[in-house]
Amino acid sequence: MTDQPQQRKQVGGGRRAIGDIAPKLAELTDDVLFDDVWNRGELAARDRSLITVAALVAGGDTDQLRFHLGHARDNGVSEAELIEAITHLAFYAGWPKAMTAIAVAKQAFAS
């Protein structure tokens, strides 16, 4: 365990979003991914958010990116930092993926 400051508990919304149609996937999302993995002390939630956004941009996963851009802001990542991360990823994940991600970010930040 590192000497990181106490951070807010990360909570998933799987049951709320998909619990009616995919209860097991919702359970795994809430109980394993968020309650366990996201709350491990070895990385701050802010760092996990940046890593997650980078992975979603690289994978072209725009639906999950919408959620995680907001989640990253809640975890202390600024819009400017997210835009810079997407710009940086253009050279590693591909220009089209970065252009798509920045369009998603523009919509997410406007709402």
N, C-alpha and C positions, 0 to 999 in steps of 0.2 A: 504494500500500500504506500502511495506517495503522500507527501505533505501538501496536498491540494486543499484549497479552502472548501468549506461545505458548499455544495451546489444544490439547486432545487432538484427534487426527485423527478425523473423523466417518466412520463405516463403515456401509454399508447391509447389509440382510439379505435382499435380493431373491432371490438365488440359493437361499438356504436356504428361504425362504418359498414361492416360486412357480417356482423354476428348472425343476422337473420338468414343469410344464404350460405355462409361458410364458417360455421361456429368453431371448428378446429383451427382453421387458419387465423381467425380472430383471437382465439385463446393463445396460440403460439406468438402472435404479434404482440399482444399485451403482456403476457406472463413471461415469455422467454426473451424476445427481442428488446422490448422496452423495460420491463421490470428488472430483468437480470442484466443483459448485455449493456444497455444504455446507462445503467446505474453503477457499473463497475468503476472503482476509484482510480484505476491506472491511467485513464484519460479523462480530461474534463469534458463536459457535455458540449462546450464550444468547439473543442477539437474534434469530437465525434461528428458534430454537425458539418464541419468543413470537409472531413473525410467522406461523409455520406453524400454531400452535395457533389463533390468531385467524382465519386463513383457513379452517381446518377447521371451526371453530365456525360461522362465517358461512355456509359451504357445507352444513352439516348432515352432514358426512362422519364419522360416528361410528366406523366401523371403523378408519380411519386415526388418528382422534383418540385412541383408546385407546393406540396405539403412541406417538404423539407427546407425550402427557402424560408418559409414563415417560421418553422421550428428553429432554424438557425438564428434568425433574428431574435426569437425568444431566448435563445441560449447565448446572446451577446455578440453575435457576428453582425457587423454593420452591412448595410446595403452596398456601400462602397467596397468593402472587403469581398463580398459575394461577387460583385461585378468584376473585380480584379481577379478573383479565382477563376471565373469563367473565361476571362480574357487569356489568362495564363494557360488554361486547359486547351485553348484553340490550337496550340502548338503540340500538345501531347495526345489529346483525344480526337482531334480533327476539327477543321474549320466548320463544316456543316453542323456538327453537334454543338459547338459553342454558339453558333448563330441561332440555332433552335433554342438552346438554353437561355440565351439573353432575351429572346422574345418571351419566353415563359417568365423570366424574372421581371421583365417590364410590366407584364400583366399582373404578376403577383404583388409587385411593389405599388402598383396603382390602386389596388383594392384595400 
